[in-house]
Amino acid sequence: MKSTFNARIITPKVIEGVDKISFFRAEDKSGSFGILPRHIEFLTILEPAIAIAVIENKEHYYAFNGGVLTFKNNALTITTKEFVQSDKVSELLVIIKSAFKEEEEKERLFSDNIDNLQKAFIKKLIEMEREVE
């Protein structure tokens, strides 16, 4: 029987379990690295990139928006803000583009709200100054 390890991917919204991994590849600042079962203890900061997990001789793809990866006691843990997954790279790229578009829209709306709050605050200050005069 082939040796494997399990993983947990932790985000603010979900904890995802991944079992029977025989090989995992990801990227940090130093470049690409791989983890096999019974790897030594390992800790690194992930770069935003696509990772590959080989599960039962099939590749599964994960896109992480950065994060922290630890490997200890033959278990992989990844803590990240967000991730997406797919069994096909082409599907993953479509999912990533869609997720980025949604995130950009949320950030634009947040920025617009901040701008509106700043304008309202300045307007209120001007009104208060006029009342004092």
DADAGI-V665867 format. One record per pair of residues at least 12 apart in sequence whose ideal C-beta (glycine too) atoms are under 8 Angstrom apart, sorted by sequence separation. I is the first residue (numbers start at 1). J is the second residue. D is the distance in Angstrom with one decimal. If there is no record, write none. Layout:
I J D
I J D
This chain:
6 18 6.7
7 19 7.9
23 35 7.3
50 62 7.0
51 63 7.6
67 79 5.6
68 80 7.6
84 96 6.1
6 19 4.9
23 36 5.9
50 63 5.1
51 64 6.2
67 80 3.1
6 20 7.4
7 21 5.8
22 36 7.5
49 63 7.4
64 78 6.8
66 80 6.5
67 81 7.0
4 19 7.6
6 21 6.9
22 37 6.8
48 63 7.9
49 64 6.7
65 80 6.3
66 81 6.8
84 99 5.8
4 20 4.5
5 21 5.4
21 37 8.0
28 44 4.4
29 45 6.9
48 64 6.6
64 80 5.0
65 81 5.2
67 83 7.7
4 21 5.7
7 24 7.2
28 45 5.9
48 65 5.2
65 82 5.0
82 99 7.4
4 22 5.2
28 46 5.9
29 47 6.5
46 64 5.3
48 66 5.1
64 82 8.0
65 83 6.9
3 22 7.2
27 46 6.9
28 47 5.8
47 66 6.5
64 83 4.9
2 22 5.8
26 46 5.8
27 47 4.7
46 66 5.6
63 83 6.2
45 66 7.2
46 67 4.4
62 83 5.7
63 84 5.0
27 49 4.2
45 67 7.6
46 68 7.0
62 84 7.4
63 85 7.5
26 49 6.7
45 68 6.0
46 69 5.4
62 85 4.8
27 51 7.5
44 68 7.6
45 69 7.8
61 85 6.6
26 51 3.9
43 68 7.5
44 69 5.3
60 85 6.6
61 86 5.5
25 51 6.2
26 52 8.0
43 69 7.2
60 86 7.7
61 87 7.1
24 51 6.8
25 52 4.7
42 69 7.4
43 70 5.1
60 87 5.7
61 88 7.3
24 52 7.2
42 70 6.9
43 71 7.8
59 87 7.6
61 89 5.5
23 52 7.8
24 53 5.0
41 70 7.9
42 71 4.2
58 87 7.2
63 92 5.8
5 35 7.8
23 53 7.4
24 54 7.5
41 71 6.5
42 72 7.8
23 54 4.2
40 71 7.9
41 72 5.0
61 92 4.8
5 37 4.9
21 53 5.0
22 54 5.0
39 71 5.4
46 78 7.0
63 95 7.6
4 37 5.7
5 38 7.8
21 54 6.8
22 55 7.1
63 96 5.2
3 37 4.0
21 55 5.6
22 56 7.9
46 80 7.0
3 38 6.7
18 53 6.3
20 55 5.4
22 57 7.6
39 74 7.8
19 55 7.6
20 56 5.9
35 71 5.6
38 74 5.8
18 55 7.1
37 74 6.2
26 64 7.3
50 89 7.3
28 69 7.7
35 76 6.6
18 60 7.7
50 92 6.7
26 69 6.4
7 53 7.2
24 76 6.2
9 62 7.4
21 76 6.9
5 71 7.9
8 75 7.5
10 77 6.8
7 75 7.2
8 76 7.4
10 78 6.9
11 79 7.8
5 74 4.8
6 75 5.7
7 76 3.9
8 77 5.1
9 78 4.9
10 79 4.7
11 80 5.9
12 81 7.2
16 85 8.0
5 75 6.1
6 76 7.2
7 77 7.0
8 78 7.4
10 80 7.4
11 81 6.7
5 76 6.1
7 78 6.8
9 80 6.9
11 82 5.8
11 83 6.6
9 83 6.0
